[in-house]
Amino acid sequence: MFFLIKGKATPISLFIFLSIIAGFCAGYTPMQMNDYIMKGVMQTAPNAVLFTFSIIFFSIVTDAGVFQPLVNWLTKIAGNSVVAIVVVTGCIATIAHLDGSSVPTVLITIGAMLPIYKQFGIRPVVLLCMLAAGMGVTNFTPWAGPLARVAAVSGLDVNALYHQLIPTQVIGLVCMIVLGLYLGLQEKRRIARGLPIPEAALEPEKVTGKGHHQENGTPNRLLFALNVTLVVGATLLLLITHIQAYIIFMCAFSAAMIFNYPTLKAQEGVMKKYAYSAYMISGTVMAAGVFVGILSGGGDASILTEMADVVLHVMPDALGSHLHIIMGLLGGLIGFVIGPDAFFYGIYPLVAKVGTNYGLSWEEMGLTMVVGKNITMMLSPVFATTYLAIGLAGVELKDHIRFSFLPVVVFSFVMVFSLVLTNTVPL
């Protein structure tokens, strides 16, 4: 994590190199690590394919102006208010994430709002911070991953768990709006003072070959309608079918490429334009598979289990009755370095079992850990969608973490204590 934040090396290099070193230090043989890495990479490979094709697809349709009408409408609502634009960003992320899927949320929110941010000179790290907050609030739904994992491990009813989280979710919406007001006012003051954007921007090169988005200076209405149909169709297929997301975007990408850039030279220009960002994201996702595979490989003897055992053995007995609150507060920090599967399938059952010795139920432990982990998910270097978001926004991972870490962690703490405030769990 130190090397990632300091920008000492690319995430791809760090995930692979340090994971191998950790594996040898843990006493794994090369063949054991081979099996663990294969399992981890197989888990992340579909996401790598998905991000490669979805990034290029949405880049093509964005260049074609598909989101411009929405951008114009949102700009009209927000007017010239930087504060309103930042708040609207969180609201869009919250609504877009109602389906519980992170990829469409990131694509829709960034695709719609980034042009507005560029127009007004708002830092894209603010967009990513509001995206994280909005998604974290909505990700409590029964069909979203975290609550479903807790229900699967504990055997509890997922709808019953969600009903207890509704008051906390309402408080989260209020907190998200307050965060938007705060960040918006910060940006308004920065822009008024004429201060530059301090973070390094990662702008892809412009395409040399032009598409057929305009004919004689006027928009090509048929092509625009085709692009809108592709976006709406791909989104609907994601929401209402069980077709794999990467298959949907592979098909959508191929259609968008042929419709918008019918010549070989133009298509090569598009691929060159987005090749670097697509490779960096998909490559990082594959490398994260190495990290997750070695960290969680070995079952009860895994590095992850050993780490959790150390924490639990050094914990004073006086803190036992507050273990659920402690894990809720630490959930965002722990989840910052491990994925949701390792967190809920590895750590949760272990600490929930320990918590029963102090009179804590699996339900109470699960609710606090879901809330604590949820809010920080879009900051995690091992969460694949994080790289999709920073790639689309043109922000380096270290800049995203530096800016968003403190407000999002504070947000997470407030949400955990809101469970106590609403009498959902005891203190």
Disulfide bonds with the S-S distance in Angstrom:
none
